[in-house]
Amino acid sequence: MFGRPGRPAARAPRSCAAGAANVRFYNGLRGYTTVTLTPEHARADFRTVSHITTPDGTLATAASFVTEAGSPGLREV
């Protein structure tokens, strides 16, 4: 189901299917999301790791999205 270390999955799991209108980003790599909340905006940074089995893996930001207070919707940054 999930990709090998440093490589995306061959296909998205059913929970991330193209028919899911609320899914804005999926790349199949392992990682995590950090969320920053302020009175002005909410920002999500999707971070991926190249390797999870060795300590020499690298970290990268795969995508970032922000929504401004009072303005609905996401904007990729």
N, C-alpha and C positions, 0 to 999 in steps of 0.2 A: 504494500500500500504506500509506504513512504519511500523516498529516494534513498539511494546509497549515500554515504558520506561525501559531501561536496557535489553531488549530482541530484538533479530534480527527479521526482517520481515520473514514471512513464505516462501516467494519467492521473487526473485529480480524483480523490475519493468522492463517492456519491454525495457526501455532505457539502462538497465544494463544486457541485455540478454547475454547468453554465446556466441552468434554469433558475438558480438561486439569485434573485434580483438584488439581495442585500450583500452579496459577496463582491467586494471591490478589488481584492488582491489575493492571489494565490500563486506561488511559484514552486511548491513541492519540496523546498529545501528545509532542513531543520534550523530552528532558531527560536526567537522569542520576540515579543513586542513590548516596547516601552511606551507609556502614555504620560504626557505632560498636560496637566489641567491648570489653567489660570482663569481669572475672570474674563479675559479677553478672547481666549481660544482653547481648543482641545487639539492636541497633536499626537499622532501615533506613528512611531518609527518601527518598521519591521526589520529586525536584525537577523542575519543568517550566519551560520558558522560553517567553515569548510570541512572540518573533521570533528567528530565527537569522541573518537576512540583514542586520540593522541593529544598531548598537551600543546602541540605546535600548530593547532588550527588557527585560522584567521577569522576575523569578524568583519562583516560588511553590512551597510545599510542597503537593503534591497528596494525599499520604497518608504515614503513618508507621506502622510495625509494630514490635513488640518481643516478644522471647521471653526469659523469665526463666530463669536457671540452675536446673536441677532441675525445671522445669515445662514439659513439652512443649507445642507449639502456639504460634501467633501471636496477638497481641492488638493490635488497631488502637488507636492513641493519637492 
